[in-house]
Amino acid sequence: MLPEDVYKRRHYGTPQSFYLIAVNYVVMALTIQAFASCPQINWFFWVVLAVLAAYNVYKIRRDREEYDKIRIIAYIISVAGLAIMFFAFRSGTQHC
């Protein structure tokens, strides 16, 4: 059998903040394309956005010790980038 501490080890090569930012961009890109590409935004887009916000709060509170000043600034810039991505994708809306 494997020792118990094997499952408690973490890989410290890639910071968890990178994964959080990457998940945010992938989920938002897919959600905007699927539910907000028409002139009328689908209600499910807002549900996915709320779940993503809850996931972000959970991950940041869980890995609080990892978020120093630089990673917090990077996270804030990435959230601003998500807003820019939303408006950029919405500028080419199609008539559905």
C-alpha positions in Angstrom: 0.0 0.0 0.0 1.0 3.6 -0.4 1.8 5.8 2.5 -0.8 8.3 3.6 1.3 11.4 3.0 1.4 10.6 -0.8 -2.1 12.0 -1.2 -1.3 15.1 0.8 1.7 16.1 -1.3 1.3 19.0 -3.7 3.1 19.8 -6.9 4.6 23.2 -6.5 5.9 23.6 -10.1 2.8 25.4 -11.3 1.0 27.8 -9.0 -2.7 27.2 -8.3 -3.5 30.8 -9.4 -2.4 29.9 -12.9 -4.9 27.1 -13.0 -7.7 29.3 -11.6 -7.0 32.0 -14.3 -6.9 29.4 -17.1 -10.1 27.8 -16.0 -11.8 31.2 -15.8 -10.8 32.1 -19.4 -11.8 28.7 -20.8 -15.2 28.6 -19.1 -15.9 32.2 -20.0 -14.9 31.8 -23.7 -17.1 28.7 -24.0 -20.0 30.2 -22.1 -19.9 33.5 -24.1 -19.8 31.6 -27.4 -22.7 29.2 -26.4 -25.0 31.5 -24.5 -24.2 35.1 -25.2 -23.5 35.2 -28.9 -27.1 36.3 -29.7 -28.4 39.8 -29.1 -30.4 38.5 -26.1 -28.2 36.9 -23.4 -29.5 33.5 -22.2 -30.3 33.2 -18.5 -28.0 30.1 -18.3 -25.0 32.4 -19.0 -25.7 34.2 -15.7 -26.0 30.9 -13.8 -22.6 29.7 -15.2 -21.1 33.1 -14.2 -22.5 32.8 -10.7 -21.1 29.2 -10.3 -17.7 30.4 -11.7 -17.7 33.3 -9.1 -18.5 30.8 -6.3 -15.7 28.5 -7.5 -13.3 31.4 -7.5 -14.1 32.4 -4.0 -13.7 28.7 -2.9 -10.4 28.3 -4.6 -9.0 31.6 -3.3 -10.0 30.9 0.3 -8.7 27.3 0.1 -5.3 28.4 -1.2 -5.1 31.7 0.7 -1.5 31.2 1.7 -0.4 31.1 -1.9 -1.9 34.4 -3.0 0.7 37.1 -2.3 0.5 40.7 -3.6 1.8 39.9 -7.1 -0.6 37.0 -7.6 -3.5 39.1 -6.4 -2.6 41.8 -8.9 -2.4 39.2 -11.7 -5.8 37.8 -10.7 -7.4 41.3 -10.8 -5.9 42.0 -14.2 -7.2 38.6 -15.4 -10.7 39.5 -14.2 -10.5 42.8 -16.1 -9.3 40.8 -19.2 -12.5 38.6 -18.8 -14.6 41.7 -19.0 -12.8 42.9 -22.1 -13.2 39.4 -23.6 -16.9 39.5 -22.9 -17.3 42.9 -24.7 -15.1 41.8 -27.6 -17.1 38.6 -28.1 -20.4 40.4 -27.8 -19.4 43.0 -30.4 -19.8 40.4 -33.1 -23.2 39.1 -32.0 -25.3 37.3 -34.6 -29.1 37.5 -35.1 -30.5 34.2 -33.7 
